[in-house]
């Protein structure tokens, strides 16, 4: 067996080992969320760790998520079906063989598993794994799974301890308590990177059709079928950037040649939101506007909340500016984040009972995820190419390590039934 073949085998083995570990961990978590039950082994844990009067409270707070609603939909117990049907439809395929709870856990695990494959594909491209050999493939695999664990920064807790206020008002790139976010993410990944690529050439092409236009339109449409949050931010970002170029004197024809590919998704969005914010509901239950109106209900210090989750991408951007390095992809990811920040800062639901849900924050969490992905690819390229001083690189990797340590603690708490907030 040649040395190159051994390295390829090791590369595949590392990826499969990490994938199986991640697959079974998330399946365990999503199954517990679906069951939302109190298990004797967990109850024994809480009896040891918590005062007697807190046992019942702790038990009721375990495995909090929105999974219960989707399980009921599989059983036909909801009054109205969800306007974004991808997750329920996937669950119904598994329902042919297993119970509703297991079917929904398998559906979320399957769709979330596609995120791994999509992220691996792009990470391999960024690191040029084919050109540089299997060692880069191992690095790529480690980075992919680290990105699926990183979280906001917070004071570390002992495993299993309930620590409130970690994610609440701060948000995380990996909200494992929201099934539809996870279901949409594998399709948001190609939509994000395809559009970032398209921005670089659509004005030069002068074509109504390009294969990447079609791939982008399909991935954006499927993402919207799973959850519209990413699409709202992507559409707003694309519209603003394309209009800005148009106002600067760029080709009008190119604007429409790319813009028409958004039409199917826009029609789907109109259908989805008309049910929730139709004319008969718009006065009392529609979308409201106000600076930090919703966000301030869950965070007393919003600048700190932003910094706690944004420290790593911010430091990477600062060092790139100091070195006068230019990355169009990094620039686009920050533009996407700014639009997402504006949506969560200015939009809210008028219904007070729903305002604290901060449903416009999901797009912001997608933006955080892509900021981490792109910032990490920039950092690893600078590290491999030795493009920055050693201490610059050390600071950036150290801060990323802090996000990863907090993410591991956060994920382990979720696995043991800890609250997600």
Residue pairs with C-beta under 8 A, 6 or more apart in sequence:
4 133
4 134
7 133
7 134
7 135
8 134
8 137
10 134
10 138
11 134
11 135
11 137
11 138
11 141
14 137
14 138
14 141
14 142
15 120
15 137
15 141
18 141
18 142
18 144
18 145
19 113
19 116
22 113
22 116
22 145
22 148
23 109
23 113
25 411
25 415
26 108
26 109
26 112
26 113
26 176
27 105
27 106
27 109
28 415
29 63
29 176
29 414
29 415
30 67
30 104
30 105
30 108
30 109
30 112
30 179
31 101
31 102
31 105
32 39
32 62
32 63
32 417
33 63
33 64
33 65
33 67
33 105
33 177
33 179
34 67
34 68
34 71
34 100
34 101
34 102
34 104
34 105
35 63
35 101
36 62
36 63
36 65
36 67
36 68
38 59
38 60
38 62
42 59
42 62
42 416
42 417
43 55
43 59
45 160
45 416
46 54
46 55
46 58
46 59
47 55
49 160
49 161
50 58
58 162
61 162
61 417
61 419
62 417
62 418
63 417
64 177
64 419
64 420
65 177
65 178
65 179
65 420
66 177
66 178
66 179
66 180
67 104
67 105
67 108
67 179
69 78
70 82
70 87
70 88
70 91
70 104
70 179
71 100
71 101
71 104
72 78
73 81
73 82
73 88
73 91
74 88
74 91
74 92
74 95
74 100
74 103
74 104
75 100
80 275
81 88
82 88
83 271
83 272
83 273
83 275
83 276
84 180
84 224
84 225
84 226
84 227
84 228
84 272
85 225
86 111
86 183
86 184
86 222
86 225
86 226
87 107
87 108
87 111
87 179
87 180
87 183
87 226
90 107
90 110
90 111
90 183
91 100
91 103
91 104
91 106
91 107
92 103
93 107
94 102
94 103
94 104
94 106
94 107
94 110
95 103
97 103
98 106
104 179
107 183
108 179
108 182
108 183
111 182
111 183
111 186
111 226
112 182
112 183
112 185
112 186
114 186
115 148
115 182
115 185
115 186
115 189
116 144
116 145
116 148
117 186
118 186
118 189
118 190
119 144
119 147
119 148
119 189
119 373
120 140
120 141
120 144
122 189
122 193
122 373
123 140
123 143
123 144
123 377
124 130
124 136
124 137
124 140
126 377
126 380
126 381
127 136
127 139
127 140
127 377
127 380
127 381
127 384
128 136
129 136
129 137
129 140
139 380
143 376
143 380
146 376
146 400
146 404
147 173
147 369
147 372
147 373
147 376
148 174
149 174
149 404
149 407
149 408
149 411
150 173
150 174
150 312
150 372
150 400
150 403
150 404
150 406
150 407
151 166
151 167
151 172
151 173
151 174
151 309
151 403
151 406
151 407
151 410
151 411
152 166
152 167
152 170
152 171
152 172
152 308
152 309
152 403
152 406
153 308
153 309
153 311
153 402
153 403
153 406
154 163
154 165
154 166
154 170
154 308
154 406
154 410
155 163
156 405
156 406
156 409
157 163
157 409
157 413
159 409
159 412
159 413
159 416
160 412
160 413
160 416
160 417
160 418
161 413
161 418
162 418
162 419
163 413
163 418
164 419
164 421
165 421
166 410
166 421
167 175
167 410
167 420
167 421
168 298
168 299
168 421
169 295
169 298
169 299
169 300
169 302
169 305
170 299
170 305
170 308
170 309
171 305
171 309
171 361
171 364
171 365
171 368
172 309
172 365
172 368
172 407
172 410
173 309
173 365
173 368
173 369
173 371
173 372
174 369
174 407
174 411
175 181
175 182
175 362
175 365
175 420
176 182
176 411
176 414
176 420
177 414
177 420
178 362
180 226
180 227
181 227
181 229
181 362
181 365
181 366
183 226
183 227
184 223
184 224
184 226
184 227
184 229
184 230
185 230
185 366
185 369
187 219
187 220
187 222
187 223
187 226
188 219
188 223
188 230
188 234
188 366
190 215
190 216
190 219
191 216
191 219
191 220
191 223
191 230
191 234
192 234
192 336
192 370
193 329
194 212
194 215
194 216
194 219
195 216
195 234
195 238
196 328
196 329
196 332
196 333
197 212
198 210
198 212
198 213
198 216
198 258
199 241
199 328
199 332
200 328
202 210
202 213
202 254
202 257
202 258
203 245
203 250
203 251
203 254
205 254
205 257
206 251
206 253
206 254
206 257
207 257
208 257
208 260
213 258
213 261
214 261
216 261
217 261
217 262
217 264
217 265
220 231
220 234
220 262
220 265
221 264
221 265
221 268
223 230
223 231
224 230
224 231
224 265
224 268
224 269
224 272
225 268
227 362
228 268
228 269
228 272
228 273
229 359
229 360
229 362
229 363
229 366
230 362
230 363
230 366
231 265
231 269
232 269
232 343
232 360
232 363
233 336
233 339
233 340
233 343
233 363
233 364
233 366
233 367
234 336
235 262
235 265
235 266
235 269
236 339
236 343
237 335
237 336
237 339
238 262
240 339
241 335
242 255
242 258
242 259
243 255
245 255
246 252
246 255
276 285
277 285
277 286
277 287
284 350
284 351
285 349
285 350
285 351
285 354
286 349
286 350
287 347
287 348
287 349
287 350
288 347
288 348
288 349
288 350
289 346
289 347
289 348
290 346
290 348
291 345
291 346
292 302
292 345
293 348
293 355
294 344
294 347
294 348
294 349
294 355
294 356
294 358
294 360
295 302
295 344
295 345
295 358
295 361
296 302
297 355
297 356
297 358
298 356
298 358
299 305
306 341
307 314
309 368
310 368
310 371
311 399
311 402
311 403
312 372
312 375
312 396
312 399
312 400
312 402
312 403
313 333
313 334
313 337
313 371
313 372
313 374
313 375
315 395
315 396
315 399
316 330
316 375
316 378
316 379
316 396
317 330
317 334
317 375
319 388
319 392
319 395
319 396
320 327
320 330
320 378
322 392
323 387
323 388
323 392
325 378
325 382
325 387
327 374
327 378
329 374
329 377
330 374
330 375
330 378
333 367
333 370
333 371
333 373
333 374
333 375
334 371
336 367
336 370
336 371
337 364
337 367
337 368
337 370
337 371
339 367
340 363
340 364
340 366
340 367
341 364
341 367
343 360
343 363
343 364
344 358
344 360
344 361
344 363
344 364
347 360
348 355
348 358
348 360
349 355
349 357
349 359
349 360
372 403
376 400
379 393
379 396
379 397
379 400
381 387
382 388
382 393
383 393
383 397
413 419
414 420
